[in-house]
Amino acid sequence: MEATIEVAGLRKRFGQTMALDGMSFTVEPGQVTGFVGPNGAGKSTTMRVILGLDKADEGTALVGGRPYTGLRNPLHHVGALLDASALQPSRTARNHLLWLAHSQGLGAGRVDEVIEQVGLGSAARRRAGGFSLGMRQRLGIAAALLGDPPVLMLDEPVNGLDPEGIVWMRGLLRSLAAEGRAVLVSSHLMSELEDTAGHLVVVGRGRVIADTSVAELIATASTGRVSLRTTARSEAMSALAHAGATVAATDRDTLTVTGLAAEHIVALLTRDAVPFSEVSAHRATLEEAYMDLTRDTVDFRATEQEVTR
């Protein structure tokens, strides 16, 4: 089976709310694709449509060239984790997986393999209802891997994991992609995707805003920005703003400046006797690039407050 996810022209309305408004993108094999956007952007609805849990009003969602609902033994084709709490709490972890395996024509041997793969060997015979969120996430990953599928879809997979679990998850996602699988990961943690994903699909208000590599997105967001290190933050911000620059405080003694070249900044601060120790090209983080892209698509925004350090 071809390891791709193809979403084309999805539209979905819930009452007066347009959840999906022409959503289109492709998840290619051999890389981790991050699926990101503000709350209400349509990420969960898109994933539910791909998995046949919701029906789109228009458009198509195909896995390996076929709709999910037309797949026989779907766990052999697509592994998904949308809700780690979707399990029978009275069942042990192993029995939960045995039940899934039996429905897909898989044996107990495969169950034991994925239990060890996700690090739940010592908890296999414990009831899942007593698991922590991180353990439930691992159990959900085990279920997704059960059929050794070429396509994986994971919603917030590091949610509830401890630091060791987060490092393990990064390595797992990279290794699954390296095996030629298509891996779609929805997450709000840009720092995790920056270290894991090769490609990014950014969505807002039911549409795709950007569909590009992580490297290209960061390079675009970095263009025209200068990092300035100074012990006189207020004076520097005032002088630069007066010269027409856009200035943002990144840290106690670091500013990000847009709209002025580095040499102009040096000349200006030298003229005004504002002390500084470093002026360099700014490399944006994935979070900064994401915030720039989605600034106008956030529906729920708290009142901004100045943070002092």
N, C-alpha and C positions, 0 to 999 in steps of 0.2 A: 504494500500500500504506500502511495506517495505521502511523504511527510510534509503536508502544507495545510494551512488554514486560509481560506479565501472568503472574505466578507465583501459583499458588493451591494451598495445602495440600500442598506437596511433602514427601514422606517418603522417606528413603533410608537404608538400614542397610548398613554394611560389617562383616560378622561380628557382633561384640558391640557395635559402635559405631554409635550413631544419629547419622548425619551431618546429616540434615535431619529436623526434627520439626515439620512443619506450616508450613513457610516460605511466606509469602504477602506479596506487594507488587506495585505497578505502577510502571513507569518511564514517565513522561509525556513527550511531545515538547516541544521548545522550552526545555529546561533540562538542565544537567548534574546527574545524580543520583549522589552518592557512595555507595558500598557498602562499609561498614566493619564491623569486628569483630575480636576477638582471633584468634590462630592457632587453627585447629580449629573456628571458629565456623560453617563451612559455606559460605563465600563461593565458593571455587573449585568445590566440588561443585555449587552452584546454577548457576554459569555454565556448567559442563559439561553439566548437565541441559538448560538452555535451548538449548544448541547441539547437543543430541542425541548428545553424546559419552558420557554416562552415562544410564542409564534409571532413572527414579524408581520406587519401589515403589508410591507413591500420588501423586495430585495431577496438575496440569497446568502446563505452561510454554509460553506462546504468544508468538509474535512477529507483530505485526500481525494478531492473531486466528487465527493458524495455527501448528501445530507446525513447528519448524525442519526436521525430516525430511521434511515435505511440501512444502517450498519448491523450486521449480525455479530453477536458477541462484542459489543462496542468497547469493552475494556481492552481488547486486543488491538484496538485502533487509536483510542483516545483515553488518556488518564487525566482525571480532573479532580481538583480540590477547590471547592467553592465555600464550604462551610464545615469546619472541623468538628462542630458539635452535632452534625447530622449522623448520629450513630445510636444504637440501642445500648443505653448505659448499663443494663444488667448483663450484657455479654462480655466475655473476656476479649482482649485485643485479638487473640488468635482465632477465637470463634467468630468474631466480626469478620475477619478476613477469610476464614473458611467458608462462611456463608456467601460472601461475594465470589470467591473462587469457584464454588460449586455452580453458581449461576452462569459462569463463563466457561465451564468445562475444564477448569484448572484443578490441579491436585494439591495435597497438603504440603508437598515438597516445595512448591513455589511460594506458598504462604510463609514457610519457615525462612526461605531465602530473603524475602522482602522485610520480614521482621528484623533479621540481623542487619540488613542493609541500612535500615533507618535507626538502628541502635536501641530497639525495644526488646531485645532478647530476654533481659531479666524481668521484664514486665508483661511478657506475652500472656501469662495466665491470670493476670489481674483484671478486674472488671473495669471497663473503659470509663464508666461513670465516675470513678475516683481519680481519673487522670487529670493532671494540670493541663492548661491550655497548650503549652509547648509539647507535651506528650500526645495530646489529641492531634496536634499538627503533624507530628511524626507518623501517627497512625493513619492520618489522611493521606500523607505522602506514600505510605506503604500501599494503601488501597489504589492510589493512582498508578503506581508502578507494577501492580499485580500482573497485568496482561502483557508486560514488556512492550508498551505501545510506542509507535513512532511519533506521536503527537502528545504533548502535555500542556495542560492549562491549569495554572495555579493562581488563586486569588489571595494576596497577602500571605505568602507562605512562611515568612519569618515572624509573623505575629505570635507573640507569646514565647518565642525561643530565647534561651539564655545566650550569652556571648559565644559559648562553645557551639551551641546549636546554630547560631547565625553563620559562623565560620564554616561549619559542616554543610549548611544549606548552600552557601556560595559555591563550594567545591562540587556539590552534587549537581547543581544547575549547570555549571560549566561542563562537567563530565557528560551529562546527558546530551547537551548540545554537541559536544565533540564527537559523540557517537552517531551524529547525523540526524538527530531528532529535531522537530520543531517545538520550541519551548516558549510559551506565552505566559508572562508573569505580570499580574496586576499588583501594583504596590504604590504606597504613598511615601516610601523611604527612598528618596533620590540617591542618598549616599550608598545604599545597597545596590541599586541598579547601576550606578556609576562604576562599581567594582565588578559587576556581573554581566550586564547586558551589552550586546554589541549593537543592537538596533532599538529604536524607540518609536512607538506610536503614541502621540500626544493628542488627547481628545478634549473637547469642551462643548457643552450644550448639544450633545448628540452627533457631533461632526469631528472629523479628523482635522487637527490644526497643523500637525507636523508628522511626517513619516520619513525618518532619516536615521543615519547612524549616530550613535552617541558622540563619537569623535567630531563629526561635522557640526552637530548641534552646539557642542561646547566651543568649537572654534569660531562659529558665527557669533555666539554670545560674548566671546572674548574680544572681538574686533573693536578697536577704537576705545578700549578701556585701559586705564593706567592705575597701577597701585602705588600709593604714596604712604610712606611711613614717617610720622611726625609726632613729636611730643607736644606740639601746639595745635591740637586738633581744631579747636574753635576758630583760631586765627587763620589757619590754612583754609578751612571751609568757607569762611567769609571772603577771603581774598580770591579764591577760585570761583566762587559763585558770582562775585562782582565782575569777574572776567568772562562770565557767560557759560561756565562749566556746570555740569550736573554732578553733585558730589554726594556720596553715601558713605556713612561710617560703617566699616566692616568689622573693626575691633577697636579697642581702647586707643590704639595709636596707629591704626591703618585706615586709609580712605580709598575708595574706588572713585576715580574721576573719569567722566565721559565728556567729550566735547573739546578737549584741549590736548595737543600733542605733548609728549613727555618733555621735549626741550623747552616748550613754552611754559610748562608748569615750573620747571627748574628756574627759568629766568624770572618768572613772576614772584616766586617765593624768595629768591635771592634778593630781588629788588626791594621787597617788603620786609626783609630781615626775619622771615618766618623759618625757624629751624626745621630741617628734615634730614633723614638719614638714608632714605632709599626711594628711588623712583624707577619703576619697572613696568613692563607690559603685564597686564592683568590676565590671568587664566581663570576664566569663570568656572564655577562648579556646576555640576548638572542641576543642582537645586536652583542656582541663579538663572540658568538658561530656561529651566521649566517655569520659574516665576515670571520671567519676561514674556514667555509665550502665552501663559494662561491668565495674565493679569486682568484681561477684559472678559473672561468667561467664568469668573468665580461668582456664584450666586449667594453664598453665605460668607460674609466677611465681618469679623469683629472690628470694633473701633480701634484704630491704630494708637498705640501709646509709645512714648519715647522710653527706650530702655537705657538706663545708665549702668555703667559697669564700674 
